[in-house]
């Protein structure tokens, strides 16, 4: 703790893949104002996904100012600011000017699949996994950063001279909020770069050598709940402590008060992310899963998680809206899917950018299978929702013994508001699915981490007392029903694997 705060609110900056948001929370963890702006998606080539770093910053700052204005608040009313962010997305900028050298390479981007294959051919995959807890995949920041250093003029030379700074989106926002005063990232985001030693919580020199990353470009690593700097007075009319940072999925797990081993949450956003708390020491992940840092408190204690990542969840619904024109708004998918009691045998595998856990196949591509002349939009919409629940079920099954004692799944994110999807999830898992009163748990987790660091909240026990369930979805299917649907799903997935032939 850094002393008691005087402000009565905490501002959470939630910079996501498809939008930037800002939410102000009060001491009872209730949102009092929120603003959101959509973020433009840039697709220069098939498999490439980028964001404009300046747009990330401008949209996030605008949301923060608008949320404060909506609530009639200023810097003096804030105890702290917390940051949570889309993870793995990679930004490279000039230290002196703060100018980004290129578009950010988004976590969904697959351009470095060939580089991952080359590292695999060198026999490095298992050792990289042992050190970092992560599978060797383009998903993570290391190969993205190496790509930028290799392809931007003079970037590698300038980085080695200390002129450039790398960061995931949290570090980019922190640098801009402090006008270049702080270049840092927290342990949860650092653990997603594939450059962190999971045991020592420090940059791993062997990983840096294998990925060809100069240490001089890296940010300082800080605890997730600790005062790391203050906002420049120009942004909010005064200085405010920046005291909480966590990657979006770790923040959501913290916001769901999953503080004890065996507790799990699933976030239904652009992707789907299921995280299981395993305690104060990292657990070797099973096939296709990840070991990751959950968070580190100012006291020095760290919590670790097992994670399974699905690339396309809300992105499936966006595709139905923008790609196929089935719906005008994402919220309409539930009503469309509810027009039919089942998918009529239709199975949709949304491998638009490859498959995440437990397959990690960058060369898979999406497919709709089981179509007949009687198939219609409602069947495809229902199959789209089922695909989200099916992928998440596979993740929990892959966690095996670690998840055997699971008694409930806590859920959040935009998709958690879809009652039909949540019932599908409970039926497939065979355990209750619990939706909290506040589904903005990603932002809430960032607020909790920031508030803890400045004494706004006293302890994780106090935070736990603020978590409340809104609805419980009880499973209704038999084991045979669940097994049959999972069997059909796996058959469909098998037909999408290795669809794209990598460039030689």
N, C-alpha and C positions, 0 to 999 in steps of 0.2 A: 504494500500500500504506500501511496505517496502523500498521505494526508487527506483529511476530509474535504470533500468538494462542497461548494456553496450553491452551484446551479441546481435547478430542480428537474432538469431534463437531460437526456442523452440523445445525440444525433447519430444515426447509423447511416453510413453511405454504403449502398448495396449495388455494386457495379457488376452487372450480369452480362451474359452473352448477347441477349437480344434487347436489353434495355438497361438504363441507369435509373436507380431509384434512391430516394432519401426518405427516411422515416424518423420522426421524433417520438421518443418513448418517455413516459413518465415513470415515477418510482414504483408504480404497480405493474410495470411492464406493459402498459396499454399504449397502443399507437395513438398519438393525438393529431398527427398530420402526416401526409405522405404525398410525394410527387414522383412522377415517373416520365421518362422520355425513351422512346424506342431508339435503338442503335442500328445504324445501317450495316448490313452484311455485304461484304465485298468478295466476289468469287472470280478472281482473275483467270483461273484455269480449272478444269475438272479436278476435284480433290483438294484445291487450294481454298482456304477461308481466311479472310483478313478483316481487321478493323482499323479505322483511322484513329491513332492514339490521341490526336488533338480533339477529335469528336468525343472520345471517351471522357476526357477531362472536362470539356466545355459542357457536355450534357450532365455530367455528375455535379459540377459546381452549380449549374442552373437549378437542378432538382433540389440541392441542399438549400440554396437561397429561397426558392419558392416554398419549400416545406416550412422553413422558419417564418417566412412572411405569412403563410397561411395560419400558423399558430400564434402569430403576433409576438414572436420571440427574437432575441438577439444573442450575440456572443455571451453577454453577461448571464443569460439564463441557462447556459449549457454547462454541465459538469464535465463533459468529455465528448469526443468524437470517436466513433469506431468505424473501421473499414472492413468490408468483406467483398470478395471479388471472384469473378470467373478465374479459375485456376489454369496453370500451364501456359496460358496465352503470353506471348513473349514480346517484349518491347526493348528497343535499343535506342539510347538517346545520348546527346552531347552533354557532358557534365556542366560545361560553362554556360551554354545558352538554354539548356533544358529542351532543346528541339529534338524530336524523334527523327531518326535517320530514315525510317521507312514505316510502312504500315505494320501494325502488330500482326504476328502470326498466331491465329486462334487455335485453341486446343483441338478443334475438330480437324485442323489442317493435316493432310497426309503426304505432303511433298517430300518428307524425309524417310519414307518407307524404304527406299533403296539404301540409304545410309545405315538404317537399322539392320538391314539384311547383311551389309558388309561387316558390321560389328559382330553379328551372329556367326558369320562364316569364320571370323577370327577366334571363335570359341569363347567369347566374352560374356555371353548372355547370362549364364548362371552366376558368375561373380558379380556382375552389375546388379542382378536381382538380390543377391545376398547382401551387398553393401547398402543399396538404396531402398530395398523392399518393393521395387517396381519392376514390371515386365519391360523388356526392351521394345519400345513402340514409339511411333511418331507423335503420339498423344502428349508426351512430356516435353519439357522445355529444352533439355540439353541439346538435342539434335536441331531444334528450331533455332537456337542461339548460334550454334556452329554454322548453320546455313546462312544466317544473316552476316556473320563475320566473313564467310567465304565469298558471298555474292555482292556485298555492298562495297563500293570503291574505298580502298584504304582502311576498311573497317577493322580488320585484324591487327594491322600495324598500329592504328590509333587506339585500339582497345589495350594492347600491350603497353602503350605509353601512358595509360591511365586517363585518356581523354574521353572515353565512352563509359556509359553505365548501362548495365542490363537489369531488368526487373520484370517480374510478373506484374499484373495490373495493380496490386496493392502498393508495390514499390513505386510505380509510376505515379499513382495518385498521391502517395506520401511526398514524393519529390516536388510535385506541383503545389500541394497544399502548403509546404514549407518553403516555397520559392527556391528549391534546390538545396535547402539547408540540411536535409536528412536523406541519405541513401541507405535504406534498410528494408528488410523483409522479415516476417515472423517465421517461426519454425514450421508451422503448418504449410505455408506456401513454399518454403525452402524444400520441404520434403517432397514436393511435387515436381521439382526441377530435374530429378534423377542425378543430382550432383551432391546430395547430402548424405553423410554417414548417419544412418538411422539410430545407431547406438550412441555416438558421441554428440550428435546434434550440431555438427560443424561440417563445413565443406570438405569433401574427400579428395585429396590430391590425386589419387589413382584414377578416380572417375573424371576429374578435370583433365588429366592427361589423355585418357581414352577418348573423351569427347572433344579434345583440343580446345578447351576453354581456359583463357588466361584468368588467374585469380583476381587480377586488377580490375576486372569488369563487374565483379560480383558485389552485391549489397552486404551490409552487416546483418547478422542474424540476431533477432531479438525475441523475447518472450511474447506470446500472443496477448497477454494481459499485462501491459506495462506502459508507462508514459514514455514515448519515444520522441516527442517533439510537440510543437504548437503550430496551429494554423497561422499563416501570415494575416495580419490585421485587415488587409485589403479584402479578403474573401468574405468575412462575416462581421466586419466592423469591430473586431477585437481578437485577441489571441484566445484559442481554446485548446486544451490539452488533447493530443491524439494519443489515445491510451489503449486501444484494442485493435488487433489485426488478426484476421483468420481467413483462409480460403473458404469459399461459400459452403462447401459440404461439411467441413469441420465446424464452421460457425453454426450451421443448422443443427448439427448434433449437439453442440453446446446449448443452443437455444431450446432444444427439446429436452434439456436436463438429463441427457443420457450419461450420467456421471458414474454409474456402477457397471462393472464388467457384466456382459450378457445383455445389456440394453441395446436396442437398435432403432434406427430411423431410416426412412426412405424419403428422399426429396424428388418430387416430380416436376422438373423444370424442362429446359431444352433437352437435357439428357436426364437420366435417372441414376441416382446415386444412393446405394444402400451401404450404410456404415454400422459396424458392430463394435462396441466398446470392449477392449480386451485388457485394460489395466495399465499399469505403470511401466511395463516392459513390452517391446515389440514382439509380436507373435509371427513366426514364419508363416507366410500366406500359403494357402492351398493353390492348386493349379488354376491359373487365370485370375487370381485375386491379388490385391495389393495390400502391403503393410504400410501404414502411413502415420505420421504424427497427428494426433487430434488437436492438441493445444498445449501450451506451457503457461502456467500461471506465474505471477511475480514472485511467488515463494520458491520457484525453481522446479516444482513438480510438473512432470509431463504426463499426458495420457496418450495412449496409442489406440489405433483403430484398425480393423480389417475393412477393406472396401471393395465393392464391386461396382463397376461403372458401365452404364448403358449409354451409348452415344445418342440414340434417337428416342425421345419420349415425347415431350411437347413438340419437338420438331416434326413428329408424325402428323400431329393435328395441324400444325402450320402448313404442312405439305398438302393436306386435304383442303385447306382454305386457299392457299396461294397457288399451288401447283395444279390441283384438279378443279378448284372452284366449287367444291361440294357444299361449303358453308361460307357465310360472310364473316362470322366472328368465331373465334376458338370455342367460346362458350356454347355454341350451337351444336357441337359434336355430340353431346350427351343426348339431346332430344332426337337427333338423327339416328344414332345407334340404338336408342330405345324403341325405335319403330319395328324392330325385329327381335324375337326372343333369343336368337342365336345368330351366328355368322353364316349359317347355311353351308358350312364346310369350307368357307373362305379363310385362308391364313395369310396374313401380311407380315413379311419379315422386313423391317425398316433399316436395312443395312446400307443406307444412303452414302455413308462415309466409312464403310467397313463395319466390323463387329467388335464391340468392346468385350468386357469380361462375360463369360469365362473363355471366350474363343481367341480374342486378340488377332483377328484376321483383317488386315487392312485391304485385302483384295476381294473380300466379299462385297456383294452388291444387293440392293433391295429386290424383292419379288412379291408378287401376289399370286398365290397358288390356290387350287381348288375351285376355280371359277367355272360356273355353268351358265347356260342361257338364262337361268332364273336369278342369277346374282344381280344385286342392285346396289345403289349408293349406301343404303342402310347396312347391308352386309359388310361392305368394305369399311365403313365407319366403325362398325362394331369390332371387326377384325383388327382395326388400327388400335382401338382401346385395349383389346385383348393382348395385342403385341407388347404393350407397355407392362401390363401385369405379368405376362409370361416371362419376359426378360428379367423382371425383378425377382420372380420366383426362382429362376435358375441361379441367380446370385446367392440367395439365401441357402439353397440346396448345396451350392458349391462350398459354402462356409462350413458345412458338415457339422462336426462335433462342437465347434465353437458356437454354433447357433442352436444346438440341440435343446438347450434349456429356455429358448425364447418363448415368452408367454404372450407377447403382444408386439406389434410393429407400430411405432409412432410415425406419422406421415406429415408432410408439409409440401410447400411449393404450389404453384398454380394448379397442377393436375389434381391435387388433394381435394380441391373443391368439387370435383366431379364425383357425385355419389355413385354413379354406375361403375366407374373405374375402381373406386375404393371397395365396392362390394365384390367385384371381380377379383381384386387382390386378396381379400379375406378368404374367398372361396378357394382360390388356388393355393394359398399358403397354409390354410387350415388353422390359423390363429387369428384372434381379433386384430383389426386394424383400427387404430385410435387417432382421431383427428383433434388437434388442440383448438382451443378457442382462438388463439392467435396463430394463423398459418404462416405469418411472416417471420418464421423462425430463423431464417438466414440473417436478416437484419437484426432480429432480436438477439441472436448469439453475439454479433459484433457489439451491440449495445451492452450486453451483459459483461463481456470481456473488458470493455472500456470502463464501465461503471465500477467493476470490481477493483480495477487498478487505482482508482481515485477515491475509493471509499463510499461511492454512491450506493452500492450494495455491499454488505459486510462479508458474505460467504456464499459458497455454492449451496449451502443448506437454505439460505434465504431465497436464492434463485429458484431452487426446487419447489419451494412453497408457492411460488408465483405461477407455476405451470398448471394449466387446467384443461381437462378434456372437454371437447364440444360434442363429439359423437363417436360411438363405438360401432363398427361394422362387424357383426358376428359371422363366421363362416357357416355355410349351409350345405356344402357339397360333401359327398362321400370320398373316401380315399381312392376308390376306383375311378370316379369322375375326374379327380385331379390328375391321377396317373395317366388316364387316356388322353387328356388334353395336352399334357406335357409331352407325351410320346409323339403325338401329331406335330406339335411345335418343333421338336428336335428333327423330325423327318424333313420338315420344311426348311429349317436352318441349314441342314446338310446340303440342300440343293442350291444354296446361295454361296457356298464357300469357294474361295479361290477362283472367283468369276473373272477377275481382271488379271491379265498377264503382266507382271511388272516389266518395266523397260529394262533391256539388257544392260 
